[in-house]
Amino acid sequence: MRALFCCIIFLCNFLNANNLKILKVIPFDTYNLKIIFNKPVKKDDFIIKRLDKNKVIMEVEATLIPYSRKVFNFPGKNQIVIGQNTPKIVRIVLVNYGKKEYSTNFFNQNLYIKLQEKTGMQQEVGTKKNIARPVVNKSKTLTQSVSNNISPRKYRVVIDPGHGGKDCGAMAVNKICEKTIVLDVAKLVKKKLNAKNYQVFMTRNSDVYIDLKARTDMANAKNADLFISIHANSVAKTGNIHSQGVETYFLSTARSERALDVAEQENKGDVKTMSYFSKLSFLNTLNSHRLIASNKLAIDIQIGILRELKRTYNNVTDGGVREGPFWVLAGALMPSVLIEIGYVSNAVEGRKLSTKEYQESLANGIVNGIDSFVTKNF
C-alpha cells in the first residue's frame, strides 16, 4: 500500500512539475519552525481549520519532499506534524496542550510558525502592533488566524555590553576598563544595525551595573530574535601576556579548561548567588534547537569579524568558535552568543581595542555576521 501511495505521488509530480513543493523544514530557536517552499507562498494558498482549542490544521496543495511524515516536538506539550495527507495535499497540524499560541508569517518562499504566550491579543509576527486574535465561530469554520505579511520584518536584536558600573571587567594595558571598550563597540553595532533596518535594544547605554540575569530577561521581554553579548578577554598576571585574538562563544555545558577560564571571568556577577551544581543542572535542560542555532550564529559572527579586521590589520588571530557555560547566555530564549573581541591584556591588541578605527572594524564584522546568519536562517 505504501509503495502504491509513493507511486501516485511520483506520478502527480511528473504530470505537474510546476506545483508547489515543500523543500525543507527547519526548527530553530526554542519555539520556531521554518518551512521552505520552491516558490513564494501566501495565506490564500492555505485552508485553515481549527478542530478544537488545542488543534489547528493548515492544508495546502503541495508536495512534501521527501514525502515522509515529519514530527517536531516543542517544550510544553506543543507539537507540529507535517505530512502528505493525499497525493496533492500537505497537511500541517499544530497541536497545543501548553500555554502557547501559534502565529505565522509568510515571507517570499518561507512560512514561519512561531509559538508565543497565550494572551487576549495575538501579536502578529514581524510587526510592532498587537492585533485582535480572530474569533472562531461555533461551527468551527475556517479562521483567518494566519497573518499575511510579505514585507521584510524588522528583526529584533539585543546588544549586551558586558560589565558596567561597579564592575570594570578586565583592565587594559592602557588602564581603560573593559566595560568602557565594549560599550563603545556596542554603540557602533547598534548604529550600524539600525541603518540596516534592524530593531536594536541595548541592555545598557551608559556606565551602569546590570545583573547577568536581568540582561537576558530584557531580551526575552523584548521578544528578541538574537542576543549578542560583547566582552573583551584578558589573562591572569601569571598567564601568557602574548595571548591575543577574537573568540566567539555559544552556551554549552562543555567544560574545557580554556572555556572554564573565560567563563569564570564573565560569570562573576552570579557566582555568589548560584552554586556550580545548580547552574550545571539548569544548563543540562537547554533546548538543543537553540544551541544549534547559537552555534551557527557564533560561526557567522566569527567569520564576519575576521574578514573585516583582515582588510586593514595584519597578524589577526582567530581564537575560534568555542562552547562554554556562560551564565549571561543561559536565560536567553533565542540564539545567543558571547563575543570576546580581543585581549585587553595584550600590549598591542589591548591598545588597538580602545581606538575608534579598530572598534569600527569590529562593529562592521559583528554586523556582517548577524546579517549572514539572518539571511540563511530566517
C-alpha positions as CSV (number, residue, x, y, z in Angstrom):
1,M,0.0,0.0,0.0
2,R,2.8,2.4,0.9
3,A,4.6,1.6,-2.4
4,L,1.4,2.4,-4.3
5,F,1.0,5.7,-2.5
6,C,4.6,6.7,-3.4
7,C,4.0,5.8,-7.0
8,I,0.9,8.0,-7.0
9,I,2.8,10.9,-5.6
10,F,5.6,10.5,-8.2
11,L,3.1,10.4,-11.0
12,C,1.4,13.6,-9.8
13,N,4.7,15.3,-9.6
14,F,5.6,14.2,-13.1
15,L,2.3,15.5,-14.5
16,N,2.6,18.8,-12.7
17,A,6.3,19.7,-12.5
18,N,5.4,23.3,-11.6
19,N,3.3,22.6,-8.5
20,L,4.1,23.9,-5.0
21,K,6.7,21.9,-3.1
22,I,8.0,21.9,0.4
23,L,11.7,21.5,0.1
24,K,12.9,21.8,3.7
25,V,11.6,22.2,7.2
26,I,14.0,23.7,9.8
27,P,13.3,24.0,13.5
28,F,15.2,26.9,15.2
29,D,15.3,28.7,18.5
30,T,13.1,27.2,21.2
31,Y,9.6,27.6,19.6
32,N,10.1,28.3,15.9
33,L,9.7,26.3,12.7
34,K,10.7,27.5,9.2
35,I,9.1,25.8,6.1
36,I,10.8,26.5,2.8
37,F,8.8,26.1,-0.4
38,N,10.1,26.1,-4.0
39,K,8.3,29.4,-4.8
40,P,6.6,32.2,-2.9
41,V,3.6,31.3,-0.7
42,K,0.8,33.4,0.8
43,K,-2.0,33.0,3.2
44,D,-4.6,32.4,0.5
45,D,-2.8,29.2,-0.6
46,F,-3.8,27.6,2.7
47,I,-7.1,26.3,4.1
48,I,-7.1,26.7,7.8
49,K,-9.3,24.8,10.2
50,R,-9.5,24.9,14.0
51,L,-10.7,21.5,15.2
52,D,-10.8,22.4,18.8
53,K,-9.0,24.8,21.2
54,N,-5.9,22.6,21.1
55,K,-5.5,21.8,17.4
56,V,-5.3,23.8,14.2
57,I,-4.9,22.2,10.7
58,M,-3.4,24.0,7.7
59,E,-3.8,22.4,4.3
60,V,-2.0,23.4,1.1
61,E,-2.0,21.9,-2.4
62,A,1.7,20.9,-2.5
63,T,4.1,18.1,-2.4
64,L,6.3,17.3,0.6
65,I,9.9,16.4,-0.4
66,P,10.8,13.8,0.8
67,Y,7.2,12.6,1.4
68,S,7.9,11.1,4.8
69,R,5.9,12.5,7.8
70,K,7.8,15.0,10.0
71,V,7.1,15.4,13.7
72,F,8.6,18.3,15.7
73,N,8.1,18.4,19.5
74,F,8.5,21.6,21.4
75,P,8.5,22.3,25.2
76,G,5.2,22.5,27.0
77,K,3.4,19.7,25.1
78,N,3.4,21.6,21.8
79,Q,3.9,19.7,18.5
80,I,3.9,20.4,14.8
81,V,3.2,17.5,12.4
82,I,3.7,17.8,8.7
83,G,2.6,15.0,6.3
84,Q,1.4,14.3,2.8
85,N,-2.3,13.8,3.5
86,T,-3.3,13.0,-0.1
87,P,-1.2,12.9,-3.3
88,K,-2.0,16.6,-3.8
89,I,-2.5,18.0,-0.2
90,V,0.1,18.6,2.5
91,R,-1.4,18.9,6.0
92,I,0.3,20.8,8.8
93,V,-1.2,20.0,12.2
94,L,-0.5,22.4,15.1
95,V,-1.1,20.6,18.4
96,N,-1.0,22.8,21.5
97,Y,-1.6,21.5,25.1
98,G,0.7,24.1,26.7
99,K,0.4,27.8,27.4
100,K,1.3,28.9,23.9
101,E,-0.4,30.1,20.8
102,Y,0.8,29.6,17.2
103,S,1.3,32.6,15.0
104,T,2.5,32.5,11.4
105,N,4.3,34.8,8.9
106,F,4.7,34.5,5.2
107,F,7.8,35.9,3.5
108,N,8.7,35.0,-0.1
109,Q,9.3,31.2,-0.2
110,N,9.1,30.8,3.6
111,L,6.4,30.1,6.1
112,Y,7.4,30.8,9.7
113,I,5.4,29.2,12.5
114,K,6.1,30.6,15.9
115,L,4.9,29.7,19.4
116,Q,4.2,32.6,21.8
117,E,2.4,33.1,25.1
118,K,-1.4,32.9,25.1
119,T,-3.0,36.3,25.7
120,G,-6.2,38.1,24.8
121,M,-4.4,39.7,22.0
122,Q,-2.3,38.0,19.4
123,Q,0.9,39.8,18.3
124,E,1.5,39.4,14.6
125,V,4.9,38.1,13.8
126,G,7.0,40.8,12.2
127,T,5.1,43.8,13.4
128,K,5.2,46.0,16.5
129,K,1.5,46.3,16.9
130,N,-0.9,44.0,18.7
131,I,-3.9,42.8,16.6
132,A,-7.0,41.2,17.9
133,R,-7.0,37.4,17.6
134,P,-9.6,36.2,15.1
135,V,-12.7,34.8,16.6
136,V,-13.6,31.2,15.7
137,N,-17.4,30.7,15.4
138,K,-19.2,27.8,17.0
139,S,-19.5,25.8,13.7
140,K,-15.7,25.8,13.5
141,T,-15.5,27.1,10.0
142,L,-12.3,28.5,8.5
143,T,-10.4,31.1,10.5
144,Q,-8.1,33.9,9.4
145,S,-5.6,33.0,12.1
146,V,-2.6,33.3,9.8
147,S,-1.2,36.7,9.0
148,N,-0.1,37.6,5.5
149,N,2.9,39.9,6.0
150,I,5.0,39.7,2.8
151,S,7.2,42.7,3.6
152,P,10.6,42.2,5.4
153,R,10.1,42.5,9.1
154,K,12.4,44.3,11.5
155,Y,14.4,41.6,13.2
156,R,15.0,42.4,16.9
157,V,18.5,42.2,18.3
158,V,19.5,42.8,21.9
159,I,23.1,44.0,22.3
160,D,24.7,43.5,25.7
161,P,27.8,45.4,26.5
162,G,29.4,43.4,29.3
163,H,30.1,44.6,32.9
164,G,29.4,48.2,33.7
165,G,29.1,50.4,36.8
166,K,30.9,48.9,39.8
167,D,32.1,46.1,37.5
168,C,35.1,47.3,35.5
169,G,35.7,44.0,33.9
170,A,39.3,43.4,32.8
171,M,41.8,46.3,33.0
172,A,43.5,47.0,29.7
173,V,47.2,47.7,29.4
174,N,46.5,51.4,28.9
175,K,44.4,51.4,32.1
176,I,41.0,51.6,30.3
177,C,38.2,49.3,31.7
178,E,36.8,46.6,29.6
179,K,33.3,48.0,30.4
180,T,34.2,51.2,28.5
181,I,35.7,49.5,25.4
182,V,32.8,47.1,24.9
183,L,30.2,49.8,25.4
184,D,31.8,51.9,22.6
185,V,31.8,48.9,20.3
186,A,28.2,48.0,21.2
187,K,27.0,51.5,20.4
188,L,28.6,51.3,17.0
189,V,27.0,47.9,16.4
190,K,23.6,49.4,17.3
191,K,24.0,52.3,14.9
192,K,25.0,50.1,12.0
193,L,22.2,47.6,12.6
194,N,19.7,50.4,12.8
195,A,20.9,51.6,9.4
196,K,20.1,48.1,8.1
197,N,16.5,48.2,9.4
198,Y,17.1,46.1,12.5
199,Q,15.3,47.0,15.7
200,V,18.0,47.1,18.3
201,F,17.9,47.3,22.1
202,M,20.8,47.8,24.5
203,T,21.0,46.2,27.9
204,R,22.9,49.3,29.0
205,N,23.6,52.6,27.2
206,S,25.8,54.1,29.9
207,D,28.2,53.1,32.7
208,V,25.7,51.3,34.9
209,Y,25.8,47.8,36.6
210,I,23.2,45.3,35.4
211,D,22.8,41.8,36.9
212,L,23.5,39.0,34.5
213,K,20.0,37.5,34.7
214,A,18.4,40.9,34.1
215,R,20.2,41.1,30.7
216,T,18.6,38.1,29.2
217,D,15.3,38.9,31.0
218,M,15.2,42.1,28.9
219,A,15.9,40.2,25.7
220,N,13.1,37.8,26.4
221,A,10.7,40.6,27.3
222,K,11.5,42.3,24.0
223,N,10.8,39.1,22.2
224,A,14.2,39.4,20.6
225,D,15.4,37.3,17.7
226,L,19.1,37.4,18.7
227,F,21.1,38.2,21.8
228,I,24.7,39.4,21.4
229,S,26.9,39.9,24.5
230,I,30.1,41.8,23.9
231,H,33.2,41.4,26.1
232,A,37.0,41.7,25.9
233,N,39.4,39.0,27.1
234,S,42.3,39.0,29.5
235,V,44.8,36.7,31.0
236,A,45.9,36.5,34.6
237,K,49.2,38.0,35.7
238,T,50.7,34.5,35.7
239,G,49.3,33.7,32.2
240,N,50.6,34.2,28.7
241,I,50.7,38.0,28.2
242,H,51.1,37.5,24.5
243,S,47.6,35.8,24.1
244,Q,45.5,37.6,21.5
245,G,42.7,37.1,19.1
246,V,38.9,37.2,18.7
247,E,36.8,34.3,20.1
248,T,33.1,33.8,19.9
249,Y,31.3,31.6,22.4
250,F,27.9,29.9,22.5
251,L,26.3,28.4,25.5
252,S,27.1,24.8,26.3
253,T,27.8,22.5,29.2
254,A,31.3,21.9,27.7
255,R,33.9,22.3,30.4
256,S,37.2,22.6,28.6
257,E,39.9,24.3,30.7
258,R,40.0,27.3,28.3
259,A,36.3,27.7,28.2
260,L,36.0,27.4,32.0
261,D,38.8,30.1,32.5
262,V,37.0,32.5,30.2
263,A,33.5,31.7,31.6
264,E,34.8,32.1,35.2
265,Q,35.7,35.7,34.5
266,E,32.4,36.6,32.8
267,N,30.2,34.7,35.3
268,K,31.4,36.6,38.4
269,G,28.2,38.5,38.6
270,D,26.2,35.4,39.5
271,V,28.8,33.1,41.2
272,K,27.8,34.5,44.6
273,T,24.1,33.6,44.1
274,M,24.3,30.3,42.1
275,S,26.1,27.2,43.1
276,Y,28.1,25.3,40.5
277,F,25.8,22.3,40.7
278,S,22.6,24.3,40.3
279,K,24.0,26.1,37.3
280,L,25.1,22.9,35.7
281,S,21.7,21.3,36.3
282,F,20.0,24.2,34.6
283,L,22.4,24.2,31.6
284,N,21.7,20.5,31.1
285,T,18.0,21.3,30.4
286,L,18.8,23.7,27.5
287,N,16.9,23.2,24.2
288,S,19.1,21.6,21.5
289,H,17.5,23.7,18.7
290,R,18.6,26.9,20.3
291,L,22.1,25.6,20.9
292,I,22.5,24.6,17.3
293,A,21.2,28.0,16.1
294,S,23.6,29.7,18.6
295,N,26.5,27.7,17.2
296,K,25.6,28.8,13.7
297,L,25.3,32.4,14.8
298,A,28.7,32.2,16.5
299,I,30.3,30.9,13.3
300,D,28.9,33.6,11.2
301,I,29.9,36.4,13.6
302,Q,33.4,35.0,14.0
303,I,33.9,34.8,10.2
304,G,32.5,38.3,9.8
305,I,34.8,39.9,12.4
306,L,37.9,38.1,11.0
307,R,37.2,39.1,7.4
308,E,36.7,42.8,8.4
309,L,39.8,43.0,10.6
310,K,42.0,41.4,7.9
311,R,41.0,44.1,5.4
312,T,43.1,46.6,7.5
313,Y,45.2,44.9,10.0
314,N,48.0,42.3,9.9
315,N,48.5,39.3,12.2
316,V,44.9,38.9,13.1
317,T,44.5,35.9,15.3
318,D,41.5,33.6,15.0
319,G,40.6,32.3,18.5
320,G,37.9,30.2,17.1
321,V,34.3,29.4,17.9
322,R,34.0,27.8,21.3
323,E,31.5,26.3,23.7
324,G,31.3,27.4,27.3
325,P,29.0,27.6,30.4
326,F,28.3,31.4,30.2
327,W,25.6,32.2,32.6
328,V,24.7,35.5,30.9
329,L,23.5,33.4,27.9
330,A,21.7,30.8,29.9
331,G,18.4,32.6,30.3
332,A,18.1,33.7,26.7
333,L,15.2,32.1,24.8
334,M,16.7,33.0,21.4
335,P,20.0,32.2,19.6
336,S,22.7,33.9,21.7
337,V,26.5,34.4,21.7
338,L,29.2,36.0,23.7
339,I,32.0,37.7,21.7
340,E,35.5,38.2,23.2
341,I,36.6,41.0,20.8
342,G,40.3,40.7,21.8
343,Y,42.7,40.6,24.7
344,V,43.0,43.9,26.6
345,S,46.0,42.3,28.5
346,N,48.0,42.1,25.2
347,A,50.4,45.0,24.8
348,V,49.5,45.6,21.1
349,E,45.9,44.3,20.9
350,G,44.9,46.0,24.2
351,R,45.8,49.4,22.8
352,K,44.1,48.7,19.4
353,L,40.9,47.9,21.2
354,S,40.5,51.4,22.6
355,T,40.9,53.1,19.2
356,K,37.9,54.2,17.2
357,E,39.3,52.7,13.9
358,Y,39.7,49.2,15.4
359,Q,36.3,49.4,17.1
360,E,34.7,50.4,13.8
361,S,36.2,47.4,12.1
362,L,34.9,45.1,14.9
363,A,31.4,46.6,14.7
364,N,31.3,46.1,10.9
365,G,32.4,42.5,11.3
366,I,29.7,41.8,14.0
367,V,27.0,43.3,11.9
368,N,28.1,41.4,8.8
369,G,28.0,38.2,10.8
370,I,24.5,38.9,12.1
371,D,23.3,39.8,8.5
372,S,24.8,36.5,7.2
373,F,23.0,34.4,9.9
374,V,19.6,36.2,9.4
375,T,19.8,35.7,5.6
376,K,20.4,32.0,6.0
377,N,18.2,31.1,8.9
378,F,15.2,33.5,9.0
